[in-house]
Amino acid sequence: MTGLQSQFSCLLVDDDPNIISLLESVFKDTSYQIYSATNGKSALELMDKVKIDATLIDLVMPGMDGITLLREIKKDHPETMAIMLSGYGCIESAVKAVKLGAVDFLEKPISPEGLRFCLSQLYEKWKAKKEDRSPGVKREPRFGYDELVGKSTVVKKLKQMIAQVGPTNAPVLIQGQTGTGKELVARAVYYHSRRSKKSFIPVDCAAISETVIESELFGHVKGAFTGAHTSTLGIIRSADKGTLFLDEIGELPQSVQAKLLRTIQEGEVRPVGSSKRYPVDIRVIAATNRDLEEEVFKGNFNEALFYRLNVVNIHVPELKDRKEDIPLLARHFARRFTFAGSPVKEISPEALACLEAYDWPGNIRELENAIQRALALGSKNLIRTWDLPKKIYALSAKTSQMHAKPTRGTLAWYEKKAIQNALTKSSGNRKIAAMLLNIGEATIYRKIKKYHI
């Protein structure tokens, strides 16, 4: 094997030479070995000669389309990872691509940064596989598509629960605030399951229109409604033998909730407009940022469905409840968003202090965005406080001023000393100390808090 073949290699497949040139320019500054082909036949011929680790494949091409090419690649080169690209994106194509083994499905146009990020994900996965195959190296088990970053007690308990429940076939309900990483937890459960070799189909219930969600989930027969010119399989049947991840399950219309309940109970799917039922074997993982018990009480969520889904309940902690993980997460995102071949930016101690002082109402997603912004706007290899969003470093500056010790000889220094003396004379009684100083009781409480007395 040559030195070039020991690099991470990627094959770009698109029938448009201009798109190939654009993709090549996006990755020219990386350490990846880039190849290209303008049709499926050329791509397969190249892969017979050169080891390819990842592919970016256009869905719509003359002759051999992207789905057919993906099927051929997975048959002869099962370890090659694939991302599908299309200007004609639809859920059914995405489901088909994922079921055939595609890692992701991206709709054109996609930004250069988005492409770099997606390929860097494949690069990290390839690198992890190489490390895992190194002899004599013992490692903790990986938790799926990406690692669950963190060493806090709550994250350790979360990982233990995932490892325990993953191999079972029990339905799982994941609850947590927006941005806490519920889909990452769902993927980790899937990767620990006996279905990990089968498909993982994620569905964002909040993103699909109420008028089409029943058809998308359960499929429909030809003529079931205006515009139904062909029959469709539906997402649930596409996930057969695999795992169906229903994100934002609380957004499902109640009529669809009832139909989903019957599907889970009976293991059968009835497409829209059909009287026929089809057997289906799926594991359901659901996630929500709502309190579903409260929604059941209000009559907004089907009670029987809630108990069907809530066999195992996993709570994903907010970032403010695991602040010791912030430095690990920040450095993780700094590495992720710095494309291969460029210097990884470090984070200054002052910037880390800012990140730890902030409460993160948007949770991990907000931290991820903050680091990505800092990398994009920073001018040096070190992320400084002023590279962070203003609300983060401004809060930190305000906190630092509040906690600063008064300089000796200043008015603040004498004020602090006077309060300390008054508290000593009053044996710590703040009300008497305030009377001795001839100030209000509320004022002395405020000053004690300000000077940390």
C-alpha positions, 0 to 999 in steps of 0.5 A: 500500500502506498503512502497516499493510500494510507490517507483518508480518501474520498471519491466525489461522484457527480455528472456535472463537471462544474460541481466536481470542480467546486467540490474539489476546491472545497477540499483542496486545503485538506489532507484528504486524498480526493478522487472524482468521477462523472458517472457511476461506471467510472466510480466503480472502476476507480474503486476497483483500483484504489481504496476509497474510504468515503464517497459523496454521491449525486442522487440524479445522474444519467445511466446509473443513478446515485441509489443504484451506485450506492447499492453496488458500492455497499455490495463490493465495498461495504466499509466505504462510507457514503453521503448522498447529495441531491437537488431533488431531496425528498424523504423517501429518497433519504430513507432509501439511501439510509437503508442502503447504508448511507451515513447522511443525505444532504440537499443541494445547495450546501455551503462549503462549511457544511460539506467540510463538516460532513466530511470531517465527521466521516474522517473522524469515524474512519480515524476511530476505526483505524485506532480501534484496530490497533493491537494492544490498545484498550478503549472504552466502548464508543457510543455511536455516530459521535461520542457522548462527550463528558465525564461528569457524574450525570453523563457517566450515569447516562452512558451506563443506562444506554449500555444497559438498555441498548441491547434490549428491544424495549421502547425508549422515551428520551426527555430533555430540553432543546439542544441537550443532545437527545438524537445523539442519545437515541443513536447511542442506544441504537449502536448498542442494540442488536439492530445496529446492523439494520437501519436507523430512521430519524423522523422530526415530527415537528418538521412534517406538515400535519396534512402529509405526516400520516402518509409519510409515516404509514405510506399510501396506495395509489389514488388514496388522495388527490396527487397520489399517482403511485403507492409509497412504502412509508417511513415505518415500513422502510424501517422494518427490522431496524430502529425508528427514531421519532423526534419531537413526538409531542408534536404528532397530531392526535389522529396519528398518535392513535394510529401509531399506537395500533402499529406498535401494539399489533406490529402491523401498518395500514397505508392510507387508503388501504384496507390491507395491513402489513407486518412490521418489526421495528424498535421505537425510540421517541424524544420530546422536550415536553412534559408528556405526563402533563400533556396527557393530563391536559388531553393533548397526548394519547395516554395509552401511547405514552405508556407504550413509549415510556417503557424506559425513560432516559432524561438528558441533563441540561448543560447548566447541570453538567458545567464540568463538561464544558471545557471538554465539549468546547475543545471537542467542537473546536476540533470538529469545526477545524477542517483537517489540515488546518491548525486546531485552535486552542481556547484561552483560560479566560475564554473557558472561564467565560464559557463556564460562567454562562448558564447556556439556555440553549444547552449544548447546541448553543455552545456548539454554535458559539465555538463555531462562531469563534473559529469563524471570526477569530484571527489567531490560533487561540480563541479569546473571550472577545471571539465569543458571542457578546452576551457570553463575555459581557456577562463574564466581565460583569461577574468579574467586576462584581467579584473583584476585590476592592483595591486598598485605600479606595472608597470601596476598600474603606466601605468593606472594612467599615462593614466588617468592623460593624459586623464584628461589634454586633457579633454578626447581627446584620440589623444591628450592624446597619444601625451602627453604620446608619444605613438601611438593612437592605443596603447592608445585605446588598453590600455584604453580597457585593463584597463577599463578606 
